[in-house]
Amino acid sequence: MTAVPHQAAQTTAPEVAEPAPTAPVLGTEPAPRSPVLGTEPAPRSPLVGAEPAPTAFAELFGFAPARRPRRLGRNMCLDDGLSIDQTRGVFEVAGAYIDSIRIGRGGAALFPRDWVRAKAELCRLYDVDLQTGGPLYETAVAADSVPEFLAEAADLGFTSVEFSENIISVDPGTTLRHLELATSEGLAVYFEFGRKYPSGRPMDPHRAAPVLRELLDAGVAAITVERAEVDLVIDAAPDVLRTLADLVGLENLIFEAGPRTPDYVEKLFRIFDPQTVNLGNVSLSPAGALDGIRLVVNARHGLDRSVGYQFIRDLWKGPNNYGSDSEDA
């Protein structure tokens, strides 16, 4: 390969600030505590806690988030790089509806260490689980450094990790050993089921169910159903998802509703009860941090266009304009 020639050297090299260290996934030395939130644990937010803060109009309409930990109606949100202030803003408004935040893809290893630690501390204050993305687990497996990865994740403040097999294949015995290691570090494990690049043939829920139940029996916290698998059946064969839920238990499954597929929330709410289905990859994008979780919370309560404002229609006993195209509607 021909080397690219260097450009002429500048007379005076510009000063370049050193980048903040990223979270070294495979590091051996524990990092110092982040100064972002101080050395003393911050007090718990008065807006959340064991008892969710009362919602406005609670006595009139009865809307209130269920207490955590929840087994049904969970919202796992995807964080692709919200600032600490943006995260705090989301939590202040909708934190009681968020069960878990996953730092998407390999973001936990690409963003500054202090950001990761501050994010973990903020999640602790608001009782929200913080999870690594599956690609970091696969990277650690490929590098034969899973014990170091899990120890580092726990040191950074993560409370759970995702195990996935999108690129690599891990034998069941190795997966179970890694599960034991994660548990020993105090980390919950979410197992992502499915192929990220499926050939076009839908999954067989009857073949998948025994494997998934074995993982649950071994201590996996929940099964996340890969969105690419959902893509294949959500329109063409939704009974595949219903059968999987019947065989494994709806409370044990989290269906990825994103990213970049906002209509999947509506579709999954048509397949399952909006109050009980667990959703994954609810968007928390830096551009619109509240958009994803706001849509989900409203739709779960029948207060969104995507579900036809079902709550109002259930209450209203008079004539209605739902589905009408008349001029006086």
Buried (B, 14 or more C-beta within 10 A) or exposed (E): EEEEEEEEEEEEEEEEEEEEEBBBBBBEEEBEBBEBBEEEEEEEBEBBBEEBBEEEEEEEEEBEBBEBEBBBBBBBBBBBBBEBEBBBBBBEBBBBBBBBBBBBBBBBBEBBBBBBBBBBBBBBBBBBBBBBBBBBBBBBBEEEBBBBBBBBBBBBBBBBBBBBBBEEEBEEEEBBBBBEBBBEBEBBBBBBBBBBEBEEEBBEBEEBBEBBBEBBEBEBBBBBBBBBBBBBBBEEEBEBBBBBBEBBBBBBBBBBBBBEBBEBBBBBBEBBEBEBBBBBBBBBBEEEBBBBBBBBBBBBBBBBEBBEBBBEEEEEEEEEEEEEEEEEE
